[in-house]
Amino acid sequence: MEAILIPQTNHRPRPAILPAIPELQHPPSRHALQSLAQRLAGFSTIALADMERASLQTREDTKFMLGESTLFNLLDRLEDSYRILCHCGSRVQPYHTLYFDTSDLQMYHAHHRGAAVRYKVRSREYVLSGLTMFEVKQKTLKGQTVKHRLQTPYILTDPRALPHDFINKAYPDVPDDLRPALWNRFWRVTLVNLVAPERVTLDFGLSFLQDGLTFPVPGIAIAEVKQRQRSRNTPFWRHLHDLSIGPSPISKYCLGVTFTRPWVKQNNFKPLHRKLQRLTQGDHHERVH
């Protein structure tokens, strides 16, 4: 059985003006990792270079929130229909993300009120490869997600250091006071449909970090289905239907803001928090929407 290793942060030299990446205080349990390893061993693999040849930078995304046992149940059903990304010898990829927002959290509030057009801005480190990307994701009026990426030498904390042509294209009306807002760390499993243009990412071991405090979210996974056009006629969707699981409009950034800043307006996210509470307490029954 292939072991799953959780590597340490790639300690490359960083400019003195950058804060150190906070240390993760609540990694996934050894039992959870062993259970995951057993379920991932049967998947055939795909390399990163092969996966990126079929890039889905413009796509439709659908998210789901799953309990840990539901995640394992799904993986048992999918190995004949999907390949798994294997990068740097690992089928599990650790990520570090620094999200940006304005001083009054304009991006958070746009998502909270359900704005049709909204942005997410982040600097992300792909730990195993040592790559970092500055990424801008736009949700369009058509419900598509358009992502712009620019490789950077390290995690940036000041968007003003970006080339003007990149930021003007990715976010033409970027706010002047864009600043670091939230750290996020997690592990990801990426599945690639054998026959259709579809990817599924499974993020677990989430932890948010703000002002020296760690806010772990144990026992859940966030699944995201990425397709050129939304289709429920894929193995992942069909198995979710069999398990009576419907979509959840969840944003890791917004979830982290509600945890780290409980005083901000979050009424529209209360159903999400109730669902999260049910899942972490072991109640995995959901209604399909």
C-alpha positions as CSV (number, residue, x, y, z in Angstrom):
1,M,0.0,0.0,0.0
2,E,1.4,3.4,-0.9
3,A,2.1,5.5,2.1
4,I,0.8,9.0,2.3
5,L,3.3,11.5,3.6
6,I,2.5,14.9,5.0
7,P,5.7,16.8,4.1
8,Q,6.9,19.8,6.0
9,T,6.8,23.3,4.6
10,N,9.4,24.0,1.9
11,H,11.7,26.4,3.8
12,R,12.9,28.6,1.0
13,P,14.5,31.9,1.9
14,R,11.8,34.6,2.0
15,P,12.2,38.4,2.0
16,A,12.3,39.9,5.5
17,I,9.2,41.9,4.9
18,L,7.1,38.7,4.6
19,P,5.5,37.1,7.6
20,A,6.5,33.5,8.2
21,I,3.9,31.0,7.2
22,P,2.1,30.0,10.4
23,E,2.7,26.5,11.6
24,L,-0.3,24.1,11.4
25,Q,-1.3,22.9,14.9
26,H,-4.0,20.4,14.1
27,P,-2.9,18.0,11.3
28,P,-5.3,15.2,10.3
29,S,-5.2,12.2,12.6
30,R,-2.9,9.2,11.8
31,H,-6.0,7.0,11.6
32,A,-7.7,9.2,9.1
33,L,-4.5,9.3,6.9
34,Q,-4.2,5.5,7.0
35,S,-7.9,5.1,6.1
36,L,-7.4,7.5,3.2
37,A,-4.3,5.7,2.0
38,Q,-6.2,2.4,1.8
39,R,-8.8,4.0,-0.4
40,L,-6.5,5.9,-2.7
41,A,-4.2,2.9,-3.4
42,G,-6.6,1.4,-6.0
43,F,-6.7,4.5,-8.3
44,S,-4.6,4.8,-11.4
45,T,-2.5,7.9,-11.4
46,I,-2.1,11.0,-13.7
47,A,0.8,13.3,-13.7
48,L,0.5,17.1,-13.2
49,A,1.8,17.9,-16.7
50,D,-0.8,15.6,-18.3
51,M,-3.6,17.0,-16.2
52,E,-2.8,20.6,-17.1
53,R,-3.0,19.9,-20.8
54,A,-6.7,19.8,-20.3
55,S,-6.9,23.0,-18.2
56,L,-10.2,24.2,-16.9
57,Q,-9.4,27.8,-16.2
58,T,-12.9,28.8,-17.4
59,R,-15.4,26.5,-15.9
60,E,-18.5,25.9,-13.8
61,D,-17.9,24.9,-10.2
62,T,-20.2,23.0,-7.8
63,K,-19.2,22.5,-4.2
64,F,-20.3,19.9,-1.6
65,M,-19.6,19.6,2.1
66,L,-19.0,16.0,3.3
67,G,-18.4,14.2,6.5
68,E,-15.2,12.1,6.8
69,S,-17.0,8.8,6.5
70,T,-19.0,10.0,3.5
71,L,-15.6,10.9,1.8
72,F,-14.3,7.4,2.4
73,N,-17.6,5.9,1.1
74,L,-17.3,8.0,-2.1
75,L,-13.7,7.0,-2.7
76,D,-14.6,3.4,-2.5
77,R,-17.0,3.9,-5.4
78,L,-14.9,6.0,-7.8
79,E,-11.6,4.2,-8.6
80,D,-12.9,2.7,-11.8
81,S,-14.1,6.1,-13.1
82,Y,-11.3,8.6,-12.1
83,R,-7.6,8.8,-12.0
84,I,-5.8,10.5,-9.2
85,L,-3.2,13.2,-9.4
86,C,0.2,11.9,-8.2
87,H,2.7,14.7,-7.8
88,C,6.2,14.4,-6.3
89,G,5.4,10.9,-5.3
90,S,2.3,11.7,-3.3
91,R,-1.4,11.4,-3.9
92,V,-2.2,14.0,-1.3
93,Q,-1.1,17.6,-1.9
94,P,-0.6,20.1,0.9
95,Y,-1.6,23.7,0.2
96,H,-0.9,27.1,1.9
97,T,-3.1,30.0,1.0
98,L,-3.1,33.7,1.9
99,Y,-6.4,35.4,1.0
100,F,-6.7,39.1,0.4
101,D,-9.6,41.5,1.0
102,T,-10.2,45.1,1.7
103,S,-10.2,46.7,5.2
104,D,-14.0,46.4,5.3
105,L,-14.0,42.9,3.7
106,Q,-15.7,43.9,0.4
107,M,-15.1,40.4,-1.1
108,Y,-16.5,38.6,1.8
109,H,-19.6,40.8,1.9
110,A,-20.2,40.4,-1.8
111,H,-20.3,36.6,-1.4
112,H,-22.5,36.9,1.7
113,R,-25.1,38.9,-0.1
114,G,-24.9,36.6,-3.2
115,A,-23.5,39.2,-5.6
116,A,-23.7,37.8,-9.2
117,V,-20.2,39.1,-10.0
118,R,-17.6,38.7,-7.4
119,Y,-13.9,38.0,-6.9
120,K,-11.6,36.0,-4.8
121,V,-7.9,37.0,-4.6
122,R,-5.2,34.8,-3.0
123,S,-1.5,33.8,-3.0
124,R,-1.1,30.1,-2.9
125,E,1.9,27.8,-2.3
126,Y,1.8,24.3,-3.8
127,V,4.1,22.9,-1.1
128,L,5.5,19.7,-2.7
129,S,6.6,21.5,-5.8
130,G,7.7,24.7,-4.1
131,L,5.6,26.7,-6.6
132,T,3.6,29.8,-5.6
133,M,0.9,31.4,-7.7
134,F,-1.0,34.7,-7.3
135,E,-4.5,33.8,-8.3
136,V,-7.6,35.9,-9.1
137,K,-10.9,34.0,-9.4
138,Q,-14.0,35.8,-10.9
139,K,-17.6,34.5,-10.7
140,T,-19.3,35.9,-13.8
141,L,-22.9,36.8,-14.6
142,K,-23.2,33.4,-16.4
143,G,-22.2,31.6,-13.3
144,Q,-18.8,30.6,-14.7
145,T,-15.5,30.8,-12.8
146,V,-12.7,32.4,-14.6
147,K,-9.2,32.1,-13.0
148,H,-6.1,34.1,-13.7
149,R,-2.8,32.9,-12.4
150,L,0.7,34.3,-12.2
151,Q,3.7,32.4,-10.9
152,T,5.6,34.3,-8.2
153,P,8.9,33.6,-6.4
154,Y,7.1,33.3,-3.0
155,I,3.8,34.0,-1.3
156,L,3.1,37.7,-1.9
157,T,1.6,40.0,0.7
158,D,1.4,43.1,-1.4
159,P,-0.6,43.0,-4.7
160,R,1.1,46.3,-5.7
161,A,4.1,44.2,-6.5
162,L,2.2,42.5,-9.4
163,P,2.7,43.5,-13.0
164,H,0.0,46.1,-14.0
165,D,-1.0,44.2,-17.1
166,F,-1.8,41.1,-15.1
167,I,-3.9,42.7,-12.4
168,N,-5.7,45.0,-14.9
169,K,-6.8,42.0,-16.9
170,A,-7.6,39.8,-13.9
171,Y,-9.3,42.4,-11.8
172,P,-9.9,45.7,-13.7
173,D,-11.5,47.5,-10.7
174,V,-9.2,46.1,-8.0
175,P,-9.6,48.0,-4.7
176,D,-6.8,50.3,-3.7
177,D,-6.6,48.9,-0.1
178,L,-6.3,45.2,-0.9
179,R,-4.4,43.5,1.9
180,P,-3.8,40.1,3.5
181,A,-6.9,38.9,5.3
182,L,-6.6,35.2,6.2
183,W,-4.3,32.2,6.1
184,N,-5.6,28.8,5.2
185,R,-4.0,25.4,5.1
186,F,-5.4,22.1,3.9
187,W,-4.7,18.8,2.1
188,R,-6.1,18.0,-1.3
189,V,-6.8,14.9,-3.4
190,T,-7.5,15.6,-7.1
191,L,-9.5,13.2,-9.2
192,V,-9.7,13.4,-13.0
193,N,-12.6,11.9,-14.9
194,L,-11.4,9.1,-17.3
195,V,-13.7,10.2,-20.2
196,A,-15.2,13.6,-19.5
197,P,-13.7,17.1,-19.0
198,E,-14.2,17.0,-15.2
199,R,-12.0,17.3,-12.2
200,V,-13.0,16.7,-8.6
201,T,-11.0,18.2,-5.7
202,L,-11.4,16.9,-2.2
203,D,-10.0,19.2,0.5
204,F,-9.7,18.0,4.1
205,G,-7.7,18.9,7.2
206,L,-8.8,22.5,6.9
207,S,-7.3,25.0,9.3
208,F,-7.6,28.8,9.4
209,L,-5.0,31.1,11.0
210,Q,-5.4,34.7,12.0
211,D,-3.6,36.9,14.5
212,G,-1.6,34.0,15.9
213,L,-4.7,31.8,16.5
214,T,-5.5,28.5,14.8
215,F,-9.1,27.6,13.9
216,P,-9.2,23.9,12.8
217,V,-12.2,22.4,11.0
218,P,-11.8,18.6,11.7
219,G,-13.9,15.8,10.4
220,I,-15.1,17.3,7.1
221,A,-14.1,17.6,3.5
222,I,-15.0,20.1,0.9
223,A,-15.6,18.6,-2.6
224,E,-15.5,20.8,-5.7
225,V,-16.6,19.5,-9.1
226,K,-15.0,21.5,-11.9
227,Q,-16.6,21.1,-15.4
228,R,-16.7,23.1,-18.6
229,Q,-20.5,22.9,-18.4
230,R,-22.4,21.7,-15.4
231,S,-23.5,18.1,-15.8
232,R,-25.0,15.8,-13.2
233,N,-24.4,12.8,-15.5
234,T,-21.0,11.9,-14.2
235,P,-20.0,9.1,-11.7
236,F,-19.3,11.6,-8.9
237,W,-22.6,13.3,-9.2
238,R,-24.5,10.0,-9.5
239,H,-22.8,8.6,-6.4
240,L,-23.6,11.8,-4.5
241,H,-27.2,11.4,-5.5
242,D,-27.2,7.8,-4.2
243,L,-25.9,9.1,-0.9
244,S,-28.6,11.8,-0.8
245,I,-26.0,14.6,-0.8
246,G,-26.7,17.9,-2.5
247,P,-24.6,21.0,-3.3
248,S,-23.5,23.4,-0.6
249,P,-22.5,27.0,-1.7
250,I,-19.4,27.0,0.5
251,S,-16.3,29.2,0.3
252,K,-13.3,28.3,2.3
253,Y,-12.4,32.0,2.6
254,C,-15.9,33.0,3.8
255,L,-16.0,30.1,6.2
256,G,-12.7,31.1,7.6
257,V,-13.8,34.7,8.0
258,T,-16.9,33.6,10.0
259,F,-14.6,31.6,12.3
260,T,-11.9,34.2,12.8
261,R,-14.2,37.3,12.8
262,P,-17.4,36.2,14.5
263,W,-18.6,39.9,14.7
264,V,-19.0,40.3,11.0
265,K,-22.4,39.9,9.4
266,Q,-23.0,36.2,8.6
267,N,-26.7,35.6,8.8
268,N,-26.8,34.1,5.3
269,F,-24.1,31.5,6.3
270,K,-26.0,30.2,9.3
271,P,-27.4,27.2,7.4
272,L,-23.9,26.3,6.4
273,H,-22.8,26.4,10.0
274,R,-25.7,24.2,11.1
275,K,-24.8,21.7,8.4
276,L,-21.1,21.8,9.5
277,Q,-22.2,21.1,13.1
278,R,-24.3,18.1,12.0
279,L,-21.4,16.7,10.0
280,T,-18.8,17.1,12.7
281,Q,-21.2,15.4,15.2
282,G,-21.5,12.4,12.9
283,D,-24.9,13.1,11.2
284,H,-24.2,12.6,7.5
285,H,-27.8,12.5,6.2
286,E,-28.6,15.3,3.8
287,R,-31.3,16.2,1.4
288,V,-30.6,16.4,-2.3
289,H,-31.4,19.9,-3.7
